[in-house]
Amino acid sequence: MIDLKDNLILVTGGAGAIGSNLVKSLHQKGAKIIILDNLSSGTEDNLKGISDIQLVKDSITNEAILEKIFSKPINYVFHLAASFANQKSIEDPLTDLDTNIIGTLKLLQQSVKLKNLRFVYASSSCVYGNVEGVISEETVLSPETPYAISKLTGESYTSFFNRYYKLPTVILRYFNSYGPGEYPGEYRNVIPNFFNLALQNLHLKITGTGEEKRSFTFVDDVVETTIKAALTKEAIGECFNVGSLNETKIKDLAKKINDLTGNKAGIEFEERRKWDSILRRLPNCQKAERVLNHQAKISLDEGLKKTYQWFLSTKK
């Protein structure tokens, strides 16, 4: 096991789905952890059972809070905090800009003040836009929503601070992470929303035909690669796709969840969303495999079972 004993680590968005699982893994490795999260989408419930961590309930845009946090000798920053979701960003682009661009810039400005600090920026596959098929890091970027634009802008600032200030940075583009810690909601991903409907014996609603293909990556695999990215010297200054190489039709995903939960209600189809016209999307992760030894080890069936058990535990 990687030993991070006595390393001080800041995780922004650490009460969220990926963030809380990252915190748990870092804590198991002996790290001292500060979490900065305004709990706009994350929850303290995700952090239950983790001792000796500091949770700062505030925004990454609050300069006074950042000054206080960065007065400490931080070794690593994992920047996962974001105003999340494509549809939400269309409805409220100013909040999206303030959090995802201004907040990221303020974190970078604080980070360059400290020596021996590494900065990992969590980006998204949405920066590629409506690109079909297999996507590599060299694929032309064409963001289609304010969220995608803001995440790509965050990447650009991160790369600038690496080139100009020599800040050791790594950019990770996540593809459809899922698992424990992600609650259902209007702006949430398909898997938690499917489970939420299935556990109420309701139809699973698919926006489109259900023939759309996506890859889904269990959160433990995402977390493992995220930590490797921070610790790997060869990753500095680079950008990596992080995802699973297995693709699944959305209608098959819905059937798996209905079968797993015993939901007899079936599936309903709705009109496709204007910004979501991609029929097939799969990451090329050869670069992450080569440099970070990234592997999506947990199968979709196994990951769905783990997620289902977590959903049941939240109902108790």
C-alpha positions in Angstrom: 0.0 0.0 0.0 1.2 3.5 -0.8 2.3 5.3 2.4 1.3 8.9 2.6 1.8 9.2 6.3 2.3 12.8 7.5 1.5 14.2 4.1 -1.0 17.1 4.3 -3.5 16.9 1.5 -6.3 19.3 0.4 -9.3 17.8 -1.3 -11.8 20.3 -2.7 -15.2 18.8 -3.2 -14.2 16.1 -0.7 -17.8 15.4 0.5 -18.9 14.6 -3.0 -19.2 11.2 -4.7 -15.6 10.8 -6.0 -14.2 13.2 -3.4 -15.4 11.3 -0.4 -14.1 8.0 -1.8 -10.8 9.7 -2.5 -10.7 11.0 1.1 -11.3 7.5 2.5 -8.5 6.0 0.4 -6.0 8.8 1.3 -7.0 8.4 5.0 -6.3 4.7 4.8 -2.8 5.5 3.4 -2.0 7.7 6.4 -2.5 11.2 5.0 -3.6 14.2 7.0 -6.6 15.6 5.1 -8.3 19.0 4.8 -11.6 19.0 2.9 -13.0 22.2 1.4 -16.6 21.8 0.4 -19.6 24.1 0.5 -21.9 21.0 0.6 -23.9 22.4 -2.4 -23.9 18.8 -3.8 -21.8 16.8 -1.4 -22.9 15.7 2.0 -21.3 15.0 5.4 -23.0 11.6 5.4 -20.4 10.6 2.8 -17.6 11.2 5.4 -19.1 9.3 8.3 -16.7 7.0 10.0 -13.6 8.9 8.9 -11.7 10.3 11.9 -9.0 13.0 12.1 -10.0 15.0 9.0 -10.7 18.7 8.9 -13.9 19.7 7.0 -14.1 23.4 6.0 -17.6 24.2 4.9 -17.0 27.0 2.5 -16.5 27.8 -1.2 -13.3 27.6 -3.2 -14.0 31.2 -4.3 -13.6 32.5 -0.7 -10.1 34.0 -0.7 -9.9 34.5 3.1 -10.6 30.8 3.6 -8.0 29.9 1.0 -5.4 32.1 2.6 -6.0 30.3 5.9 -5.8 26.8 4.4 -2.7 27.5 2.3 -0.9 29.0 5.3 -0.3 25.3 6.1 2.4 23.1 4.4 0.2 21.3 2.0 1.8 18.6 -0.1 -1.0 17.7 -2.5 -4.1 19.4 -3.8 -6.8 17.3 -5.4 -9.2 19.8 -7.0 -12.6 18.1 -7.5 -15.0 20.8 -6.4 -17.2 22.1 -9.2 -20.6 23.4 -10.1 -21.7 20.2 -11.7 -23.9 19.2 -14.6 -24.4 20.3 -18.2 -28.1 21.1 -17.8 -27.5 23.1 -14.6 -24.8 25.1 -16.3 -27.2 26.0 -19.1 -29.7 27.3 -16.6 -27.2 29.1 -14.4 -24.0 29.8 -16.4 -22.7 32.6 -14.0 -22.5 30.2 -11.0 -20.8 27.7 -13.2 -18.2 30.3 -14.3 -17.7 31.6 -10.8 -17.0 28.2 -9.3 -15.3 26.3 -12.1 -13.2 29.1 -13.5 -12.6 31.7 -10.8 -12.5 29.1 -8.1 -9.9 27.1 -9.9 -7.8 30.1 -10.7 -7.8 31.2 -7.0 -6.7 27.7 -6.0 -3.8 27.7 -8.5 -2.7 31.2 -7.3 -2.5 29.9 -3.7 -0.8 26.7 -4.8 2.2 28.4 -6.5 3.0 30.0 -3.1 4.0 26.6 -1.7 7.1 24.6 -2.6 6.9 20.9 -3.3 3.1 21.0 -3.9 1.5 18.9 -6.6 -1.9 19.9 -8.1 -4.4 17.4 -9.6 -7.2 18.9 -11.5 -10.3 16.8 -12.1 -11.8 17.6 -15.5 -14.5 15.8 -17.5 -14.9 14.0 -20.8 -17.5 16.7 -21.7 -14.7 18.9 -22.9 -14.6 16.8 -26.0 -18.1 17.9 -26.9 -20.4 15.8 -29.1 -17.7 13.6 -30.5 -18.7 10.0 -31.5 -16.7 6.9 -31.0 -13.4 6.3 -29.3 -11.8 9.4 -27.8 -8.1 10.0 -27.1 -6.4 13.0 -25.5 -5.5 14.2 -29.0 -9.2 14.4 -30.1 -10.2 17.9 -31.0 -11.9 19.7 -28.1 -15.3 21.2 -28.8 -17.2 21.9 -25.5 -21.0 22.3 -26.1 -22.2 23.6 -22.7 -21.1 26.2 -20.2 -20.1 23.4 -17.9 -17.8 21.9 -20.5 -16.5 25.4 -21.4 -15.7 26.1 -17.8 -14.0 22.7 -17.2 -11.8 23.2 -20.3 -11.0 26.7 -19.1 -9.9 25.2 -15.8 -7.6 22.9 -17.8 -6.1 25.8 -19.6 -5.3 27.7 -16.4 -3.9 24.5 -14.9 -1.6 24.0 -17.9 -0.6 27.7 -17.9 0.5 27.5 -14.2 2.5 24.4 -15.0 4.3 26.0 -18.0 4.8 29.5 -16.6 5.2 28.9 -12.9 6.5 25.3 -13.1 3.7 24.2 -10.7 3.6 20.4 -10.9 0.1 19.7 -12.2 -1.8 16.8 -13.7 -5.2 16.9 -15.5 -7.6 14.0 -15.4 -10.6 13.7 -17.7 -13.1 11.4 -16.0 -15.6 9.3 -18.0 -18.9 8.5 -16.2 -17.7 7.6 -12.8 -20.3 5.9 -10.5 -20.6 4.2 -7.2 -21.3 4.7 -3.5 -21.6 8.3 -2.4 -23.5 9.6 -5.4 -27.1 10.4 -4.6 -29.9 10.8 -7.1 -31.1 14.2 -8.3 -32.1 16.4 -11.2 -28.6 17.0 -12.3 -27.1 13.7 -11.3 -25.8 10.9 -13.5 -27.9 8.1 -14.9 -26.9 5.3 -12.5 -28.0 6.8 -9.2 -31.2 8.1 -10.8 -32.0 4.6 -12.2 -31.4 3.1 -8.8 -33.7 5.7 -7.2 -36.5 4.9 -9.6 -36.0 1.2 -9.4 -36.2 1.1 -5.6 -39.5 2.9 -5.9 -40.8 0.3 -8.4 -41.0 3.1 -11.1 -40.2 3.1 -14.8 -36.6 3.9 -15.6 -36.6 6.9 -17.9 -34.2 6.9 -20.8 -33.7 10.2 -22.8 -33.2 8.8 -26.3 -33.6 5.3 -27.8 -31.6 3.3 -25.2 -29.2 2.2 -28.0 -26.7 4.9 -26.9 -23.5 3.4 -25.7 -21.4 4.7 -22.8 -18.5 3.4 -20.6 -19.0 3.4 -16.8 -16.1 3.4 -14.4 -16.5 2.3 -10.8 -15.4 5.0 -8.3 -12.7 2.9 -6.7 -10.9 2.6 -10.0 -11.2 6.3 -10.5 -9.8 7.0 -7.1 -6.8 4.6 -7.5 -5.8 6.3 -10.8 -6.3 9.8 -9.3 -3.8 9.0 -6.5 -1.3 7.5 -8.9 -1.5 10.6 -11.0 -0.5 12.7 -8.0 2.5 10.5 -7.1 3.8 9.7 -10.6 6.6 12.1 -11.7 6.1 11.2 -15.4 2.5 12.5 -15.1 3.5 16.1 -14.3 2.3 18.5 -17.0 0.2 15.8 -18.7 -3.5 15.2 -19.3 -5.1 11.7 -19.1 -8.4 10.1 -19.9 -9.7 8.0 -17.0 -12.4 5.5 -17.7 -13.5 2.0 -18.5 -12.9 0.4 -21.9 -16.1 -1.6 -21.6 -19.2 0.0 -23.3 -22.8 -0.6 -22.4 -26.1 0.3 -24.1 -28.2 2.5 -21.8 -31.2 0.2 -22.2 -29.0 -2.8 -21.1 -27.8 -0.8 -18.1 -31.5 -0.1 -17.2 -32.3 -3.8 -17.5 -29.3 -4.7 -15.3 -30.5 -2.3 -12.6 -34.2 -3.5 -12.9 -33.1 -7.1 -12.6 -30.8 -6.4 -9.7 -33.5 -4.6 -7.7 -36.4 -6.7 -8.8 -38.1 -3.8 -10.4 -40.9 -5.0 -12.7 -41.9 -1.5 -13.9 -39.7 -1.6 -17.0 -38.4 1.3 -19.0 -39.8 4.5 -20.5 -38.3 6.5 -23.3 -38.3 10.3 -23.4 -37.1 12.9 -26.0 -33.3 13.3 -26.2 -31.8 16.4 -24.6 -30.7 19.0 -27.1 -27.1 19.0 -25.9 -26.8 15.3 -25.7 -26.7 13.8 -29.2 -23.9 11.3 -28.9 -24.7 7.7 -29.8 -21.4 6.1 -28.8 -18.7 7.4 -26.5 -15.7 5.4 -25.3 -12.4 6.6 -23.9 -9.0 5.6 -25.2 -7.0 5.2 -22.0 -3.7 3.9 -23.5 -1.8 6.9 -22.2 -3.1 6.4 -18.6 -2.4 2.7 -18.9 1.2 3.4 -20.0 2.1 6.2 -17.5 -0.2 5.5 -14.6 -0.9 1.8 -14.9 -4.5 2.7 -15.0 -6.9 -0.2 -15.2 -10.6 -0.4 -14.7 -10.6 -3.6 -12.6 -14.2 -3.7 -11.4 -16.7 -4.9 -13.9 -20.0 -3.2 -14.4 -22.0 -6.1 -12.8 -19.8 -6.0 -9.7 -19.8 -2.3 -9.5 -23.6 -2.1 -9.7 -23.9 -4.7 -7.0 -21.7 -2.6 -4.7 -23.7 0.5 -5.6 -27.0 -1.3 -4.9 -25.8 -2.4 -1.5 -24.8 1.2 -0.7 -28.2 2.5 -1.7 -29.9 -0.1 0.5 -27.7 1.1 3.4 -28.8 4.7 2.9 -32.4 3.6 3.4 -31.9 2.2 6.8 
